[in-house]
Amino acid sequence: MSVTKIISAVLIVLAIGNVYSQSQFTGTYRSYELPQSPRIVGLGGKSIAISDNDLSLSLNNPSLLKAEMSNAFFVNASGYGNGINYGNVLYARHFQDRGNFAIGLLYLDYGDFRRMDEFGYDLGEFTGNEYIGYLIWSKELFKNIHIGATAKPIYSKIETYTSYGAAFDLGIHYTNPTIGTTFSVVGTNIGRQIKPYVNDAPENLPYDIQVGFSTKLQHAPFRFSFMFYNLTHKSLLYSNHNVSEPNNTNMSPEEIEKDYVNDDLENFLRHMIFGFELIPSKAFYLQFGYNFLRRSELKTIAKPSLVGVSLGLGIRVKKIQINYSFAQYHLAHYSNNLSLQFNLHDIFQDEN
């Protein structure tokens, strides 16, 4: 099968996903959109085009799963703020001639809520949580060209309401190791809600098409990555008509919007996430990420702070990779993320 046919087949499936899964900005199962490792958080919240020996990157792009990751184990814990916490585990294995496989699970706890009736009486507490399973497959079709797919069943419970559904991701990437560049295309959350929370009221999934590019300088320890997402939406600009004096100013919502939006440029940047990594050695790295959409929507003009900015670091201690990242979503909301990754073969070999 030629490369052209493969790419054409992927694009057809992405188009079908757009029909059935609909909008990135409406619908249910928003936990599919969570950044699922400190490495991903540190790069701005999404990353699909970095091809190295990090198992967690396959959670955003299944084609990044490689044979070198066989027996790798990844575990992550994240504090999302406001009592919301989540964590996930992932294990990979290579099978000769069948490709690379990984299996994992994400658990999300929404915290505790107060149950109130229409008269304001307190009826006690309730909770909400979700589980997402991962079954990832990838294979090298041609030299430096990989494809992959992820099946993602989900179960959700909020108070007495339950729902379950399923989605899958498709990814393809090309890597040129000589010049250190990677180019990727991914379609995410192609699927449907099988059992809605309320009968006869099914919701859409947050489908998206994403394109990513990264390059590492040959003679300097720097890597730059560019991620383009929300590509199913031509415009990400809007005016807030619900607040008379937003951001504590005397300007109207339209004036506020025009004050900092240069239409075409701003719309382009809102589709992009920029990532930077300083990698002086295989045992240490530093990260910086900038999410333009997050900063544009959630900052305040009077005090933008670090909204939209994320920072990360990784250090290898013996044969265990430790990653940490920090991201600020708005003035009152930030996230801390910590993960461990190691190869079970290496650990058990040391014990013997």
N, C-alpha and C positions, 0 to 999 in steps of 0.2 A: 504494500500500500504506500502510495507516495505521500510526501509531507503535505502537499496541496490538498489531497483528499482528507487527510486527518484534520487539518485546520478547518476545512469546510464542514466536516461532520461536527466538530466542536461548536462552530458558529451556529449551525442549525439547532443543536440542542439548547444553546444559550437563548436563541430566539424563541423556542418553544417554552423555555422556562419563563421568559418575559410575559408570555400569554397567560400561563397558569398561576404564576406566583405574584404578579402585579408589582405593587409599589414598595420601595424602600422606606417610605415615610408613613405608611398605613399598615394596619394589620397586627398580627400577634407574634408571639415567640421572639421578643426582642432580645432574649438571652443569646440567640444565635449570633448577635452582633458584638458580644463582649470580647474584648482582647484577652486571649486565653493563655498568655505567658508574659513574664516580665520583658523578654526580648521584644515581643510585639508591641507591648505598651510603650517601651522606650523609643520605638521607632515611629510613634505617633498614633498608635492604636490599630493599625493595619499594616501588614507587610506580606507581599507575595512573591518577591523577586530577589531573595537572598539565598544563594545556594551554597550552604556549608553544612557542617555536621551537627546541626541543631534540630533535634526531633520535633520540638514545639512549633517550628515554622510550617510543618506540614498541616497544622490545624487551620491555617489560612489558605494554603495551597497544597492539595494532596500530591501534586506532581513533584514536590520538593522532598518527599520521602525517598530515601536511597538505600542501597544494599549495605553501605558502610554503617548504617544505623541499626543493623540487626542486633537484637538483644539490648537495645537502649531502653532505659526507663526514665520517665519524666513525671514529676509531681509538682504541683503549683498551688499556692494559697494566695488569695487576693482579697483585700478589704476595699470594697467599692464606695464606702461612705454611707452615712445615715442608717447604720445597722445592716446593710446589705453585704453579704460575704459569699464568695464562691471559691471553688477549688476543682482541680481536675488532675487526672492521671492518664498516662499514655505509655503503651509498650509496643515495640516494633520487632518484626522478625522478617528475615529474607528467606524466600523459598526458591530454590533453583528452578529456572524456566517458568515459574508462575508469577514472579515479581516480588514486590515488597508489600508487607501488610503491617498495619498497626491497629490496635484496639484500645479504646479508652472510654472514660466517663467524666462528665462534668456535673457537679452538684451546685445549685444556686439556692441560697437562703435569703428570702426577702425581709426577714426579721419579724418582729411582732407588731400587730396593729390593734387598735381599739375598735370594737364593734359597737356602733351606736344606732339607735332607732330614729325614726323621723321626728321624735319629740326631744331628742338629745340625751336620752337615758343610756347609761353605760351598760352594755350587755356582755362585757368581758373581752377577752383577747382572741385573735385568730392569727394564723401564720400563712405564709405562702412559700412554695419552693418548686424547683424544677430539676429534672434530670435529663441530660442529653447524652446519648451514646454515640460513639465514633467507631466506624469501621473504615479504615483508609487502605486504599490500594494504589500502587504506582508501578510503572514499568518504563524502562528505556527502550524506545522504539527504534531510534537511530542514534548515531553518535551525537551526544550532547543534547538530544531532544527527549524529554520525558513527558508522559501524560499520567494523570491520576484522577481518582474519584473518591469521594467520601460519602458514606451513608450516615444520616444523622437522625435517628428516631428520638422523639422527645415526649416526656410526660410532665404535665404541669398541674399543680393544685393550688388554688387560691381560695381560702375559706372553705366552703363546701363545694366549690365549683372545680371540676376536673376537665382536662382536655389532653388529647394526645394527637400526634401527627408525625410526619416524616419529611425529610428534605435531603437533598444531596448536592454536593459541590463537584464541579468539573474543573480541572486545571491542566494547563500545558505550559512548559517553559523550555527555553533554549539557553544554554550556557556556553560561553566561549572562555575556557580557562586560560587561554593564552593572554587575553587582555583583561580578564577578570570582570566580564559583564554578563548579566542575566536579564532576559526579557520574558515576561509571563503574562498570560491571560487566564482569568478565572471567572466562572459563573457560580454564584453562591445562592444557597437556600432555594433551590429548585424543588418544589414539592407542594404539599397541601396539608391542611388541618383535617384530620380524619374524624375526630370527635370534637366538636366545638364546646366551649364552656356552656353555652345556652343552645338548646335544640333549635335547629333550623336557622342558625345564625353563624355560619362558618365565616372565618376571617382569612385574609390573605397573609402570605409569608413575605418577609422583607427581602425579596429577590434583588440581586445586584450583579452588574458586570463590572469587573475590575481589570485594570492593566497596570503592570508594574515594570520598573527598570532599575537596575543597580549597576554600579561600576566601582571597582577598587583600583586606586592608583598603583601603578607598577613599582614606583620608586618612593612611595610614601605610605605610611600606615593609615590611610584614610579610605573610607567607603561611603559613597553617596547613594541614596535610594530615593526614587520618586514613585509615588503611588497615586493612581487616578481611579476614583470610585464614584458611585452614584451616576454611572454613565447611562442609566436608563432615564435620567432626568436632564433635559437640556438646560434648564435654568434652576438655580438654587437660590435665587434672589426673591425677596418678598418684603412687604411693608407691614408693620404691626399696627393694625387699626383698632386694637382692643384696649390700648393704654393711652390716656390723654396726654400724660407727661412722662414718657419713658426715660429711664436713666437719670431721673432727678434734674431734668433740664426744662427749659421753657419752650423748646422746639417741638413742633408737631411730629408724629411718627414718620411722615414722609420726609420732613427735613432732616430728621435724625438719620434715616436711611441714606439720603443723598449726601449727607455730610461726610460719610466715610465709605461710600460705595461708588467706585468708578466702574459702572455697569459691566462691561465686557471683561475687564481684567479681574474684577472681584469675583465674577461668576466662574471664570476659569480657575482661579486660585481656590475657590470653595470646593472644587472637585479634586484637589491635590493634597497629599500629605508628603512632607519632606522629612527624610531621615538622614542622620549622619552618625558614623561610627569611627572612633579612634581605636585602632587595633595594633598596639605596639608589639604584642606577642600573642601566641596561641593561648596563653594562660590569663589574659586580661584584656578587657575592652571597656570603653566608655561610649555612651549614646546620647544623642540629642534628637528629639522629634518635634515637629511643628505641624499641628492640625489646623489648617486655615478655616475650615468650616466651623469647627468647635469654637475657635477664638472669635470668629465673626458673630456667631449666634449667642454666645454665653458670656462674653466680656461685658463690662460696663465701661462707658466712655470715661467716667471720672476716675476709675481705678481698674485698669485692665489686668494688672498683676501678671501672673504666669499662666493665665487661662489659655489652653490650647498647646501649652508646652509640656513636654515629657522628658525625663532624664532617666538614664539607666546605667548599670555597670554589671560586669561579669568577671568572676575570678575562678580560676581552676585550682583546687586544693587537692593534691595528689591526683586521683582519678575521678573526682566529683566536681561537676560544674555548678557553681552557685551564681544565680542571677537575681538582681534586685532592680526595681524601677519605681519611679514616682511620676504621677501625672495629675495636673490640676484641671478640673472640668469647669468649675466656676469658683467664685470667691469663697463659697461655703462648702466646697466639695472637692476632695482630692482622693487619690487612690494609691495604696501601697501594695506592691506585688513581690512575692519571693518564691523562687523555685529551685529545685535540685534536679540534676540530670546526671546519669552515670550509666555505664554499660555493665549489665549483670555478669557477663562473661569475665570481664576484668576483675570485678569484685570477688567472685567465687574462685577465680584463678589465684588471687592473692591469698585466700584462706587455705587453699591446698598447698 
